[in-house]
């Protein structure tokens, strides 16, 4: 039995498989091909930059920042999941978040 934890971040629900540390949505994603994917910090910076121009990302960014301050362990779990997805670039990150 797979252990999945749901995290409500702003208007977004992120489900993480606690055994693998990856998002538990079952979607296939393009991975970084032979190189390291986006780091957690790069994912967070992309969300921050987009938060200035689109409400969805603003809500997500504020929710992540609140989580960082109020529950650092959950924040770290989510950031590790972003990094474990090995998004090759910001476009793939955006496509994932908007799917």
C-alpha positions in Angstrom: 0.0 0.0 0.0 1.4 3.4 -1.1 1.5 6.1 1.5 0.4 9.5 0.0 0.2 12.8 1.8 -1.8 15.7 0.4 -0.6 19.2 1.0 -2.9 22.2 0.5 -0.8 25.1 -0.7 -2.8 28.1 -1.6 -5.4 26.9 -4.1 -3.3 23.9 -5.1 -3.3 20.4 -3.6 0.0 18.7 -4.0 0.0 14.9 -3.4 3.3 13.3 -2.6 4.2 9.6 -2.4 6.0 9.4 0.9 7.8 6.3 -0.2 9.4 7.8 -3.3 9.3 11.4 -2.4 7.8 12.3 -5.8 4.5 13.7 -6.7 1.8 11.1 -6.7 -0.2 12.2 -9.6 0.9 9.4 -12.0 1.6 11.8 -14.8 4.6 11.2 -17.0 7.0 14.1 -17.3 9.9 15.0 -19.5 13.0 14.5 -17.4 16.4 16.2 -17.6 18.3 14.2 -20.2 21.7 13.3 -18.9 21.9 16.5 -16.9 20.7 17.7 -13.5 17.2 19.0 -13.5 15.9 22.2 -11.8 16.8 22.5 -8.1 14.2 23.2 -5.5 15.5 26.8 -5.3 15.1 27.2 -9.1 11.6 25.8 -8.9 10.7 28.2 -6.1 12.3 31.2 -7.9 10.3 30.4 -11.0 7.1 30.3 -9.0 8.1 33.6 -7.3 8.7 35.3 -10.7 5.4 34.1 -12.1 3.6 35.2 -9.0 4.0 38.8 -10.1 2.0 38.2 -13.3 -0.5 35.4 -12.6 -2.9 34.9 -9.7 -2.5 31.1 -9.6 1.3 31.4 -9.0 0.8 34.2 -6.5 -1.5 32.0 -4.4 1.0 29.1 -4.7 4.0 31.2 -3.8 2.3 32.8 -0.8 1.1 29.3 0.3 4.7 27.9 0.0 6.1 30.9 1.9 3.6 30.4 4.7 4.4 26.7 4.8 8.1 27.5 5.0 7.5 29.7 8.0 4.9 27.7 9.8 5.8 24.1 8.9 9.3 23.8 7.6 9.2 20.0 7.5 6.3 20.0 5.1 7.9 22.7 3.0 11.1 20.6 2.8 9.1 17.6 1.7 7.4 19.6 -1.1 10.7 21.1 -2.2 12.3 17.7 -2.4 9.4 16.5 -4.5 9.9 19.3 -6.9 13.6 18.5 -7.2 13.1 14.8 -7.5 10.9 15.4 -10.6 14.1 16.5 -12.4 12.3 19.1 -14.6 14.7 19.9 -17.4 13.7 23.6 -17.6 11.1 26.1 -16.4 8.8 25.3 -19.3 8.4 21.7 -18.1 7.8 23.0 -14.5 5.1 25.3 -15.7 3.5 22.6 -17.9 3.4 20.3 -14.9 1.8 23.0 -12.6 -0.8 24.0 -15.1 -1.8 20.4 -16.2 
